[in-house]
Amino acid sequence: MTSIDAPLPPLLTARGLRFSRDGESIFGPLDLEVASGAALVVEGGNGAGKTTLLRVLAGLLDASDGEIAWQGAVLDGGRRVAGSIALLGHQLGLKGDLTPRENLRFRLALGGLRTGITADAALRSVGLEGYEDAPVRTLSAGQRKRSALAALLLSPAALWLLDEPYANLDRGGQQVVDRMLETHCLRGGSVVFTSHGLFTPGLSRMATLDLGGRA
Amino acid sequence: MRPGTPSTAALALLRRDLLLLWRQRADALNPLLFALMVATLFPLALGPEAGMLSRVAGGIVWVTVVLANLLSLDALFRGDAEDGSLDQLAVSGQPLALLAGARILAHWLGTGLPLTLVAPLLAYMLGLERAALPVLVAALALGTPLLSLVGACCAALTVAMRRSGILLALLVLPLTVPVLIFGAGAVEAAATGGDPSAALLFLAAGLALALPLAPLGCAAAIRIGTA
């Protein structure tokens, strides 16, 4: 038996992370650490750099300073371990002319498939039954968000980077996100997500990083 | 095939793009219709004198193909950039050059290949020497993939700009000049009884060079574009 208190290795660590664009500092320098099974909420007002921080962590932007390490190994620039990160951005990465099912089929071929789940099961659990074969452009903003959440469910990635996961969702959708975050953390996965501070899921291991910037 | 491997990902991207091409087939026809319209304008402007038209027919077909191809380039990565698909490709950790290659192949299948197939019809309409038709098709079969490969690098570079319009044309056209010269040169040589093989070999060499290099350049440009 391993002790429950045994420290799990931090999945993602960042030291002295700073990002500036055209000489203007967007965020940092900041340190952060996300352990397996833990969540990190990035809070801050509009323009505080929440999205930028997420994009730096995802490797889409190069940090101006500092280093990011994955399971202790320092990462080189934008290079990330294949299948290690799943990203849910403001742009959901769905094709409007394809159906949710077709979008998911592409995404799982691209990012891999977690064992024990199928595209249809994922669509059912985000409440998109009956919409599997409707083109995504005919769906509402909330339903599109749910489709993107389904893509997240399929991903085998250990680290989820979610930009405003609660935006556009109704009460039921917000509960879906809460449930997804809980299950993912219980499974040993980690989450970094941004929020205006309006929603907080009931997660046992959750830390907050405040970027400030609120009026 | 196992999901999440590079080959599965590239095949899935190709499949997705071809499916999108089919769903948006009215838009996909635009370059073809454009080429047809431009080629139709020449006889109206130059007069119906057959000798004159047939002398320039090869050049006209090549210019229409280059312009029609240019027309389709801006959309190559723009849609993916705007809806976040490009971010998903970059975050997946799959070799971006391979994915870019799949994207370029889909572009060629949707633009270059149909143009190559329609070109003999345009050339016939303009009165090109019968003997030069096979050479025209061969030159286009070598040249249109080259146009897609070179164009894709430029399109990836300009994708971060909201409206790239004329800038994309300024980037692409100088790079396509050699393709145009050798392509039209091959047809010209064949129509006047010369040997087109030198020009065709230059096109083939260009294609052999661009096939491995352009996807790499494209991947680097996409990384710059998402930043």
Interface residues (C-beta under 8 A of the other chain):
Chain A: A58 G59 L60 L61 D62 G78 R80 V81 A82 G83 S84 I85 A86 L87 G89 H90 Q91 L92 G93 L94 K95 G96 D97 L98 E102 R105 F106 R107 L108 A109 L110 G111 G112 L113 P135 P156
Chain B: P3 G4 T8 A9 L11 A12 L13 R15 R16 L19 L20 R23 Q24 G79 E82 D83 G84 S85 D87 Q88 L89 A90 V91 S92 G93 Q94 R223 T226 A227
